Amino acid sequence: MIRFPVVEDFSSYLADYERLQPTTIHNYTTYVSLFLNYLAPAEAKRAAKGSIPAERFSAFLRSERERGLAESTLQMRWYALHAFYRFLRHRGYDGPSPLDQVRPPRARPVPRRDYSAAEAEAILAAARHSADGGTKKGQFDYAVMATFRYTGVRRGELIDARLKDLDLAHRELTVLGKGRKRRTIPLPHAYVEIMEWYLAEVRPHLPPSELLFANPRANLDGRFRGATDGQTLKRMVVRYGEDAAVPGPHLPHRWRHTYATHLLRRGVDVAVVQKLLGHSSITTTSIYLHLVRDDLLAGVDQAFGPPTPVRARRAAARRAT
């Protein structure tokens, strides 16, 4: 496969400007490389500057579909190419995106899992038990897990959080999100108490850094000196989820789902939740309303009973179509 210099620049843009996770960056750059290699050499040169007919995008997606790829995989290719045009605009391209004329593949929605309040508290209690053991790693882990529980931050936002961005006096944490957009998250009293303890008793004993969370076990001569990384956080989330005997999958982003649904279940307006999560569109936040509506349906079914066998079969047939 031919390597295109523009893809390297695209990768840097995704990391430095859109602040995407390394896995997403790898996928997006791979998909764009596949598209450029699909084109004839002269077409690929024009595409690297933004000039390519919409029909070529459609043909590429069609060829990928003929290879037997799932609609969800094709959808990710479409997202990657859209991100590529955002990058080209960032570099000065001022023309329209041909992808605006290409309908995105429609994948079945992926179920969003959240923790119940009891599950979330059980996992946090497992982390607190580790902190009570007195090790700096256990205490560090507890502060991180509390951050996931009480703020709804993305994994990358937690990694990049600075000490100066935490204002306990005003109960605020400022994070740098996608598209380098800053947002300020109000903090509950329970979290403020945990972080007062962390800053006074734990953080001074961690590697020196301007970052809020500096992994105490990071190689002092390595890449993550004075910082932490995504895989460390993922392993941490899995460990305490399993310690609490809570069913998986355990992922950092599941805590973000939990934060959103926890607020909505307690009657917080969806527009407020949108601002807290840093979503650019309320449509994204509205996905969580489906989880809340499931709660309401479950309550009605509990009160009035399940559907009759005939009605259940009909409902299953409708869902299958």
LINPE-V200034 format. One record per residue. PHI is phi in whole degrees, -180 to 180 (* if undefined). Layout:
PHI ; PHI
This chain:
* ; -69 ; -94 ; -107 ; -56 ; -63 ; -70 ; -63 ; -65 ; -62 ; -61 ; -64 ; -62 ; -63 ; -77 ; -86 ; -105 ; -85 ; 56 ; -82 ; -72 ; -53 ; -64 ; -65 ; -61 ; -60 ; -64 ; -63 ; -68 ; -64 ; -67 ; -67 ; -63 ; -61 ; -66 ; -64 ; -74 ; -69 ; -78 ; -67 ; -52 ; -67 ; -65 ; -62 ; -64 ; -69 ; -63 ; -65 ; -107 ; 104 ; -101 ; -157 ; -67 ; -60 ; -61 ; -72 ; -65 ; -61 ; -65 ; -63 ; -64 ; -65 ; -66 ; -68 ; -64 ; -67 ; -76 ; 93 ; -72 ; -70 ; -61 ; -65 ; -70 ; -64 ; -63 ; -66 ; -64 ; -63 ; -62 ; -63 ; -69 ; -63 ; -63 ; -63 ; -73 ; -64 ; -63 ; -63 ; -66 ; -61 ; -86 ; 119 ; -66 ; -117 ; -88 ; -74 ; -88 ; -60 ; -67 ; -62 ; -98 ; -111 ; -70 ; -70 ; -58 ; -106 ; -99 ; -64 ; -62 ; -82 ; -58 ; -98 ; -95 ; -132 ; -90 ; -69 ; -59 ; -67 ; -66 ; -61 ; -68 ; -66 ; -67 ; -65 ; -66 ; -65 ; -68 ; -65 ; -62 ; -65 ; -64 ; -67 ; -70 ; 93 ; -80 ; -64 ; -65 ; -62 ; -69 ; -62 ; -59 ; -62 ; -64 ; -67 ; -64 ; -66 ; -65 ; -60 ; -66 ; -106 ; -124 ; 70 ; -74 ; -73 ; -59 ; -65 ; -68 ; -67 ; -60 ; -89 ; -61 ; -101 ; -58 ; -69 ; -85 ; -99 ; -118 ; -72 ; -62 ; -102 ; 55 ; -140 ; -129 ; -102 ; -126 ; -104 ; -99 ; -63 ; 68 ; 57 ; -93 ; -89 ; -141 ; -110 ; -106 ; -72 ; -111 ; -71 ; -60 ; -60 ; -73 ; -58 ; -63 ; -64 ; -74 ; -62 ; -64 ; -62 ; -67 ; -84 ; -107 ; -116 ; -58 ; -62 ; -98 ; -94 ; -54 ; -63 ; -172 ; -82 ; -78 ; -70 ; -117 ; -113 ; -59 ; -68 ; -103 ; -66 ; -63 ; -64 ; -106 ; -101 ; -64 ; -103 ; -56 ; 73 ; -144 ; -134 ; -141 ; -63 ; -67 ; -60 ; -66 ; -63 ; -63 ; -63 ; -62 ; -64 ; -59 ; -77 ; -64 ; -72 ; -59 ; -87 ; 59 ; -96 ; -60 ; -83 ; -77 ; -105 ; -135 ; -54 ; -70 ; -64 ; -68 ; -68 ; -61 ; -64 ; -58 ; -64 ; -69 ; -60 ; -67 ; -65 ; -65 ; -100 ; 86 ; -71 ; -60 ; -62 ; -67 ; -69 ; -62 ; -57 ; -67 ; -65 ; -83 ; 80 ; -77 ; -75 ; -127 ; -69 ; -60 ; -63 ; -67 ; -63 ; -57 ; -70 ; -64 ; -63 ; -65 ; -67 ; -64 ; -61 ; -60 ; -65 ; -63 ; -63 ; -65 ; -65 ; -64 ; -66 ; -78 ; -115 ; 96 ; -74 ; -70 ; -66 ; -54 ; -65 ; -65 ; -64 ; -65 ; -64 ; -64 ; -65 ; -66 ; -65 ; -67 ; -76 ; -87
